[in-house]
Amino acid sequence: MASFQTIILTILGISFVVFVIFFGRIPALRNTPIAGLNRLILVHIPNATLALDNRLTGGRLSTSLLRFGSFMMNDRHPTVLIFYIVLLVGSEYIFLPSAWQYMSTFHRVAGSIAILLPYIFLYLAAFTDPGYITHSNHAYHMQLYPYDYSIFLPGHDCRTCRFLKPARSKHCNICKKCVGRMDHHCIFINNLLRRSYGRIHHGRANQQKYPYWSIWPAKDLDWHQYFMGWGYGIQQTLGIGAITLLTGMLAPMVWSLLAYTLFLVYCGTTTNETLKWSDWKVDMSDGYAFSRHMSPNRQKLTTIEPAFTRWPVDTKQVLTSCENGQAPPQDAPLPGEGPWERAWSLRDFTNLYDLGFADNLRDIFFLDYDFRRGRLPGTQRRRRKQKAPKASPL
């Protein structure tokens, strides 16, 4: 059982460290041992290492490491892609030779498809244009979305790309380009198709020794026999067991990210936008945020914002903040009409870019979808139930 225990402890340890690093700073875990471990790994240990390096080498080693870390995190390079391909090929090399003999024809066909899909999706994710904005397509991106005068305001220039920032766009410091409907720059590409695949064929191996074994405990099988079956299978087919445990440990994180992505689609927002709404949430709690209505018949200044977009709704609210906690003067050159009111909660506002789950999906999969299509001038648009904006949980 030594090898079994070593594999279990190693995989659990790696999974726990990854969880602490990625999720130790979320508000829900604040003032918990998880948050303390996160600070230990990301703050205290690096600071102690820097202090030791300053004493021994005058900071030369830490300077080189920081330069290398800056390159790894702030520049585009194929390191992560190469690592992912090596991980895929290595896992399949360990898993398939032992598992192939236990596969039915159906599982061999389905498994072959499941093996090819990550490579196809990897190619599409790595080499498809994510929506880079250039001078040649800038006008196209400008007419996709209206400014909501809350988190996206007209008239702001990108000093690097040298053009007006379209609504929902952001300059990516890693790609060195502006991206339309920017979410975030992700350096990780995960495999979502390996968990059930490994468990099915691992179970077939176990059934030769334990005829009553199944993936889920049978009614006449107690937990001791169930885990004994798993232990036997992992020791006898170490390659299958190791890959199955690895994918089983990583699968909850991958499925959680998928669930969070679908939640963002449901809310009609992006990671970048939730972070912007988080800033507004802080300003509202501090009493610095103010709002008023946007005039429905306002004349748009076409030098800084498009006169017409494909979006079916326009903003009805204006948000601004004042560091002194006082409402802006009525004669201030700010958009909107009527008196300024203090804003206390995001629930009092609507997300302009949320059109409902079905239309949010259309906006993602059909980039040129015209939401005004089929409506004659002067006809009444169907009422859309828009939800309050969501702040980032991180």
N, C-alpha and C positions, 0 to 999 in steps of 0.2 A: 504493500500500500504506500510505500515511500514515494514512488513516482507519481501516483495518483494525488497524494497530498501536496506534493511539490507543484504539480500543474494547477491544482485548485487554488493554492495560496498565491502563486505567481499571478494568475489571471485576476483573482480578486484584488490583489494589491495594486496591479496596474489600473484596473477599472476604478478603484477607490481614489487613487491619485489623480486620474483624469477627471473624475467627478469633483474633487476638491478644487482643482485648478480652474475648471470652467464654471462651476456653480457656487463656489464658496463666497462670492461677493453679492449674491442676490439678496434683496431685503428680507426675504422670508427666513434666511439662515443667519441674519445678523445677530451678534452676541451669542453664538453657538460655538461648540468645539470645531465645527466644520469651517466657520469663518476664521477662527484662530489658526487652524492648520493652513488655510489659504494665505493668511498674512505671513506665516512662518516660511512657507515655500516661496512666495513671490516678493516678500519684503525683507524679512529678517535674515534669511540665509544669504540672499544676494548682497545685502549691506555688510554682513560679516565677512563675506568673501572679498568684497571690495576693500574693506579695511585691512584685511590680511595681505592682500596684493599690494596695497599702498605701502605697507611696512616692509615687504620683502623685495618687491621689484620696482617700487616707485610708481605703480599704476600702469606699467606697460602691458601686462597680461590682460587686465580688465579693459584697457582701451582697445586692444585687439579683439577681445570677445564682444565688446559693445559694437564695434564696427561690423563684425561678422553678424551679430544679431540684427543690427539695423538693415543689413543687406538681405537677410533671410525674411524679415517681416515687412520691409518697405519697398522691395523691388520685385519685379516679376522674374521668376526663374522656374525651371521645371523640376525642382527638387521634390516637391510634394507629389507631383504626377508620377515621377520615377518611383518614389517610395510606394505609392498606391499600386502601380503595376507590379512591382516586386512582391508586394503583399498578396496580390491576387494570384500571380503565377505560383508563388511559393506555397500558398494555402492549397491550391488545386493540385500541385505536385504531391503534397503530403496526403491529401484527402482522397483523391480519385483512384489511385492504384489499389488501395485497400477496399474502397467502397464499391467499385464497379461490379464485383462479383455478386454483391447482394442486391443489385438493382434489377427491377423488372424493366421490360421494354418501355413502358410508359415513363418510368422515372429516368431512364437513360435519355429519352427524347426530351422530356421536360427539363432534366438537369443540364443537357447540352445547351438548350435555349437560355436557361438561367445563367450559364457560364458566359455566354456571348453578350448578354444584355449589358453588364457593367462596362465592357469595353466600348460598346456602341454609345452608351450614355456618357462615358468618359470623353470620347472623341467629340460628341456634340457639345458637352459643357466646356471643354477646353478650347475649341476652335470656332464656335459660333459667335458671331458679333453680338455682344450683350446689349447693344443700343448706344454705341459711341456717337457723340454729337460732334459734327464737323461743320465747317463753314458752308459746305455744299448742301448739307441736310438740316441746317439750323432752322430754316423757315418751317420745314415739316414738323420738327419737334415742338416748335412754338405753338402750333395749332392743335396739338393733341389734348392738352389740358389747360383749363383756365387757372389763374392764380386765385387762391382762397383767402388772401389777405390775413392769414393767421400764421401759417408756417412757411408759406411761399409768397413773397412780395415781388411785384414787378420792378424793373429798373436796376436790378443787381447784376453787375458784370463779373464774369470769371476772369480774373487777372492773368491766369495762365493761358486759357484758350482764347481770350480776347473776344468774347461776344456775350450778349445778354443770356442769363441763365433761364432756360425754360422752366415752367412749373414742374415740380416733382423730380427735377434733375439734381445731380450733385457731382462735384469734381472728385474723382478717385485719385488719391495721392499715390497709389501703387501703380495703377495703369497710366497715370499722368494724362488722363483725358476726362471730359465730362461725359456722364452716362445718363440717358433718359430713364425716368422711373427707377432711380437708383435704390437698391435695397442695401446691400453691403458687399464688400469684397471678401469672398470665402476662399481660404486656402486648403480646405478639406473636402474630399469627395469620398462618400461612404457607400458601401455595398449594402443594399436593402433586401437582397434576395437569397441570403445564404442560411438563414436560421432554420426554417422548416426543412430545407434540403438536407442539412446535416443530421437533423434529428431522425428523419425517416430511415436513413440507411444505417445509422448507428443502432437504431432499434432492431433492425433486421439481424444484425450481428449478435445482439444480446439474446434474441429469441432462440438461437441455436442452443445456448446453455440454459436459459430460463424460458421455457415454453410459454409461461403465462405472463411474460414481461410485455409491457406496452409503453408508449410514450407517456400516457397518463395512467396512474395506478388503477388496476382493475379492482372490482368489488371484493374479490376473494384474495387480493394481494395486499399485505400490510406494508407500511412505509419502510420497515427494515428490509424486507425482501426487494422492494422497489429500488432502494438505494444500493443494495448489494448487486442488483442487476446492472445498474449504472457503473458501479465500481469495477465489476468484472469486465464489462464492455470496454471501458476506458483503458484498463491495463492490457487487455488482449489485443485491442486495436487502438494503439496509442495515438496514431496519426488522426484517425477519425475522431477520437475522443477529444484530443486537444483542439482541433479546429471547431468541433461542435461547441465546446465550452467557450472558446474565444468569441464565436459569433453570438452565442447565447448571452454572454456578458455585454457585448456591444449593442445588441439589438434594441434593448430598451432606450438607449440614448438616441439611436437613429430614428426609431419610431416616435420618440418625443419631439425631435426636431421636425419630423414630417407633420406631426399634429400641430405644432406651433406655426409652421408655414401655412397649413390649411386655415388656422385661426386668423392669420394675417389676411389671407384671401377673403375670408368671411367678413372681416372688418373693413376691407377695402383700403388697406394701408401697407406700408413697408417697414422694415426694421429702421431705416433712416428716419422715417416720419414718426414712428413711435418714440424715438429718442428726442425729436423736436417737441413732440407733445409732452414728453417728460419734463422738458425745460419749462414749458408753460404751466405745467402742474405745480412746479416749485414756485414760480412767480405768483400763481394764484394763491397758494397757501401762505405766501409772505405778504399778500395784499398789494402787489405791484402791477397786477394785470387789470386792464380796462377794456371794455368792448362797447360797440354801438352798431346800429343797423347800417347796412350798405344800401344806398339808393337803388331801386330796381331800374330806374330810367337813366342811370348815370352815363355820361359820355366817356368812353374809354380813350385813354391817351395812346394812340396806336403806335407811337414811337417806342414805347416800352412794353406794350402788351398787345396780343392779337385782338382784332375786332371780332373775330368769330372762331370758335373751336368746335370740334365734333362732340364735345361733352354736352349732355342734355340739361344740365343745371348750372347756375352761376351762384357765386357766393352771396349770402345774405347777412354776413357778419364781418366785423373788422375787429381785430385784436391788436392791442399795443400795450407796452409796459413802460412804467415810469419809476426810476430808481428812488425818487423822493416819496413815493406812495401817494402822490396827488394826481388827480385826473388831469389830462392835457387841457389846455385852454381851448374854448370853443372856436376861437379864430385861428387855431394852429393849422397849418397846411397838411392836414391828414385826411385820408379818404373816409367816406361814411357821412351819415347825417344824424341829427338828434343829439341828445346829451350822452356823455360817457357814463357808463355804469361799471362799478367794480365787479370783476369776474372772480368767482370763488371756486367754481368746480367745472371740470370738463364735461360733466353731464348736462350742463346748460347750453352746450354747443353741439353742432353736427359736423360730421366729417364730409366735406364736399365730394371726396373721391370714393365714397361708399355708395354704390348703386344697388345693393342687394347681391346676394351670393351668386346668382346666375349671371348677372351683368358684370360682376367682378371677374368671373371666369372668362367671359367673352373678352373683356379688356385685356386679359393676360394672353389668351391663345389666339386672338385675332387683333393684331396690333393696329390695323387700319379700320377697325369696326366703327361705323358711323352710327352713334346712338340716336342721332336726329333723323335717321333714314325713315322714310315713309310718313313723315309728318309734314303736312302742308303749312305754309305760312299762316299764322293766326290761329291754328288749331290748338286745342288745349292738350298739354302733355299729361301723360298718365302720372299719377302721384307716386312718388317713390319714398319708401320709408327709410330714412337715413338714420344711422345710429351715432351715438356720441363717439368722439375720437378716443383711441386707446393709447395710453402711455406705455413705455417699455417696462417690463417687469424686472429688467436687469439693472 
